[in-house]
């Protein structure tokens, strides 16, 4: 069973359809209390501005519940802004703290048309058997991890940027795997496999 965080926004519908296609059981968790009462893996989809998402998480008690869930060893998957809020802050919303699960910040693209909308090639950084492919992005900002070893995938948009991060049982994609065809669906399937094996993301 997967707890899909429902904070009143985000791409919950497309994520739910993808999980259904993969045969995964899931439920919506719309409050910190619901998340705290469970030991299920956590999936945080995100659409919108950094500040708006953080305020919505705060208002529902989720901004504290998510870090506690991760600290307890539960698997976590973030999508789009669900990756960005893992960091300490973002240029998009100065003064608004993120969840702080990863050191670093989120910065705006300096070149090209913003937002980047469409398909872009993603390339794995390091080993682990991750495959390169093409993924669907809608983003004006990209994370800059303080520890480069947290970067799992890179993409290029007038320069390289972090397209995914992985640290322990935390995995997050800047792109939308649920909208990225067989390649993206395969990434979510791999995460579900790690969840079932109770392992760190391989």
Buried (B, 14 or more C-beta within 10 A) or exposed (E): EBBBBBBEBBBBEBBBEBBEEBEBEBEEBBBBEBBBEBEBBBBBBBBBBBBBBBBBBBEBBBBBBBBEBBEEEBBBBBBBBBBBBBBBBBEBBEEBBBBBBBEBBBBEBEEEEEBBEEBBEBBBBEEEEBEEBBBBBBBBBBBBBEEEEBBBBBBEBEEEBBBBBBBEBBBBBBBBBBBBBEBBBBBBBBBBEBBEEEEBBE
